[in-house]
Structures are given as C-alpha cells and as structure tokens.
Amino acid sequence: VAVKTFGWGIMGTGDIARRFAADLAFVPGAAIHAVLSRSVEKAEAFRAETGAKKAYHDVEAFLSDPLIKAVYIATPNSLHLAQSLRALRNRKPVLVEKPLAPSSPEAEVIEREALRQKSFAMEAMWTRFLPAVQAAKAHIEAGAIGDIRKISADLSYFRDYDPESRFFSRALGGGAALDLGVYPVSLAMFFLGEPDQVSGRWFSAKSGVDMRTEINLHYPSAEAELSCGFDRDGANHFLIEGTTGAIRLDAPFLKARRLTRYSLSARNSPLLGPLPEGDGLAGKLLSRLPSSLTRFLGRQVEHYPFPGNGLQFQAIAVMDALKAGETQSPIMPLEASVAVLRAVAIVLSRSPMPVPPG
Ligand SMILES: NC(=O)c1ccc[n+]([C@@H]2O[C@H](COP(=O)([O-])OP(=O)(O)OC[C@H]3O[C@@H](n4cnc5c(N)ncnc54)[C@H](OP(=O)(O)O)[C@@H]3O)[C@@H](O)[C@H]2O)c1
C-alpha cells in the first residue's frame, strides 16, 4: 500500500533548520518538500543537501505550494510573528521555533490568528515531546513521587559575547531567557501548570539583552527555581522533588535521554541523591553498581534513547494532530507558550542587577 508522504516546508537554512531536516528521516511518512531562504544560492544548497524537492526564495511562491502540508519556521525570534501570520493566512499549519515570539503579546497575536483561521499552530518546544519527558510525566501522574513540592533547573551554556549574533542582538530577539530560559520555564509549567506568582532577577550583557536570568515560579504548595545564562556552562539537569520521591531529567535535560528516580531517603542521601553541580565521581561509581543494587538503595536510572537530535517527536505530534483534525497540540498548546513568555516578561521588565564582579 502506498503511504502518502507528508511534505514539510522549512523557512530558514540555519543551524536548527538543518537539524530538523536531518531528524525528519526518523519520522515515518515525512519528507522535506521545500525550503525557503532569503538567498537563491542558500535555498539551492539546502535543497541539494537535504533532498528537498523545491528551493524557494520568494515567500509567496513558497506558501502557495500546495504540496507543503506544514511549515516549520526556523528563523530568528524577531521574525516568528510576521512569518507565522503569513503562513496561517495562507492556510498553512505552522510549527514555530521557540520562543513562539519575542514577547507574550506577540505570541497572543499568533494564537488569535490560528484560532481565527481554525488552523494548526504550535511552538517547537520539542523537549516536551521527548520519550524521557513523557515518561517523567507519566510517573508523576501515576503518583511515583507524591505531590510536587519543588523543581530546580539551570540551563546555561557559555557563549562568547558577539553583539551581532542572534544570542546577543536585541534586534534579532536575543537574550538568555528567550534562547535558554524558555526550556526550564516551559517544562516546569508542563508539570505544574501556570504559577500564581513569578519573581526573579536578571543580569545584562553589554548589548542590553539578558546574559543570565533567574526565574522563580510560585504555586500554592510548590516552587520552581529556574535559571539560564550565556555566562557559564551549567549542570543542565531538571530536578522534580515530590513528597515521596524525586525524578531528575538528566543533563542536558533539553535533550534528555535518561532520567533518574530517587526514593525519599535516596533523595536526601549525600551519596545517592542528586548533587546540584552534577553527579561527579559518586555518579560514576554508582553507575558501575548493578542496577538491582542501586534500585534497592532507592536510586534507579531509566534510559530513553533515540536517534538524531530529538526534533522528530514534535514533528510526529504535529502530523498526528493534523491527521486527527486538531488545531493545537494538547502537549504544547499555544496558551501555554504564551504563559511562558508572560513569566519571562515579568522578570525582564525589572531593572537588571549590577553585573557581578569577575
Ligand atoms: N530547538 C532548538 O534546539 C533550537 C536550537 C537553536 C535554535 N532554535 C531556534 O531556532 C531559531 C533559529 O535559530 P538558529 O540557531 O537556527 O539560527 P541561525 O543559524 O542564525 O539560522 C536562522 C536562519 O533564519 C534565516 N533568516 C531569515 N531572515 C534572517 C535575518 N534577518 N537574520 C538572520 N537570519 C535570517 C536565515 O536563513 P536564510 O539566510 O537562508 O534566509 C538563517 O539561516 C531561533 O528562534 C532559535 O531560538 C532552536
């Protein structure tokens, strides 16, 4: 039986566009139908490299191609709003790179347009769709750690200061919170929902965007202490502590392939518990012990391997949703993307802290 291929159209030819194109190899029935670039040469090079059928540099021609079943927007943050609206108005479903837009009001415009067009739109918050993250969610919903009391996560990767790059450029929608912070904030809200209150502080880079941001989400009986930065490499794991145990999405949690489960006593043990800076030597030694023994001691590792970069799971979710006639993903609804940006804005609307010495 011939399976109909689902043709993706990719806007942008940068780093993430390439990784997404590669991961489509792991999506049954998917193909890259077309790419859009500002330059004819780049579009053609990307087409040749990825095996896409068409290379466009004119956005109207790209969006009029009937064989594009969904558009993946992989351009700098500052372009997400305009390009999403354009695609939606051409009746194309959209998967928009994170963050959905540089601000929550702009993200709300996308949400309203998708509702008006009754067309599918989703932020490409791929981490929510990873098997390890889905497993953590299932464990928690099954009561494996009791009620969540605390989430702690840092996502930091050192970057050399370059005011022209999309990381530090204000015009391109730069800053650590929009590049990295949306991951821990989105994931914390995936487990805890929208907070009652948000607090935090940020430190400025020379260009005026945030170089390091700390965001705390406050719930009636839980707290999420989250941070991100370009100023150093962080431990980059995501720890969820409950009343009867804990689960850690192991580093780097944004592409988690592994999680560790802790009983309450293992969580509180200096040897078996999760260390803030990573597991170091203790973790290495523990990983050599038979799993039956560590499980007996209250610490259990679960592996969720996948090929490629992990961007395939969100693509599968988009295709499944479209097949089911849905206009949003229940795992990453637009309202939740807006809520993340609202939390980021509460912190970034404050004056920055003086940059710490050194
Ligand atoms: N999911 C993830 O893990 C992940 C990782 C990295 C980035 N992202 C997100 O993906 C988006 C793109 O990031 P990236 O790292 O792929 O960036 P990038 O390497 O700079 O690529 C962005 C692409 O957008 C196109 N573009 C159109 N107008 C542009 C403009 N005015 N300035 C610069 N580029 C423009 C360019 O393609 P043409 O020159 O061909 O037009 C460029 O190659 C961002 O929103 C980012 O937050 C997600």
The ligand as a Gaussian input file, in Angstrom:
#p B3LYP/6-31G(d) Opt

LIG

0 1
 N       15.087000      23.740000      19.163000
 C       16.340000      24.034000      19.364000
 O       17.105000      23.287000      19.957000
 C       16.856000      25.277000      18.840000
 C       18.218000      25.382000      18.701000
 C       18.687000      26.503000      18.115000
 C       17.810000      27.479000      17.743000
 N       16.478000      27.369000      17.923000
 C       15.567000      28.434000      17.487000
 O       15.524000      28.398000      16.069000
 C       15.544000      29.709000      15.547000
 C       16.724000      29.836000      14.590000
 O       17.918000      29.555000      15.289000
 P       19.246000      29.056000      14.517000
 O       20.237000      28.733000      15.577000
 O       18.926000      28.043000      13.521000
 O       19.681000      30.432000      13.831000
 P       20.599000      30.637000      12.548000
 O       21.581000      29.522000      12.414000
 O       21.076000      32.041000      12.610000
 O       19.555000      30.484000      11.335000
 C       18.455000      31.333000      11.160000
 C       18.063000      31.322000       9.686000
 O       16.976000      32.233000       9.505000
 C       17.059000      32.817000       8.211000
 N       16.847000      34.262000       8.292000
 C       15.845000      34.943000       7.711000
 N       15.930000      36.247000       7.993000
 C       17.019000      36.415000       8.753000
 C       17.637000      37.549000       9.342000
 N       17.135000      38.781000       9.217000
 N       18.754000      37.354000      10.054000
 C       19.278000      36.135000      10.217000
 N       18.735000      35.026000       9.669000
 C       17.610000      35.160000       8.961000
 C       18.447000      32.500000       7.686000
 O       18.272000      31.652000       6.580000
 P       18.456000      32.266000       5.129000
 O       19.721000      33.093000       5.190000
 O       18.581000      31.072000       4.283000
 O       17.239000      33.097000       4.840000
 C       19.174000      31.785000       8.787000
 O       19.934000      30.715000       8.319000
 C       15.560000      30.654000      16.741000
 O       14.246000      31.065000      17.009000
 C       16.053000      29.799000      17.882000
 O       15.532000      30.190000      19.151000
 C       16.014000      26.261000      18.436000

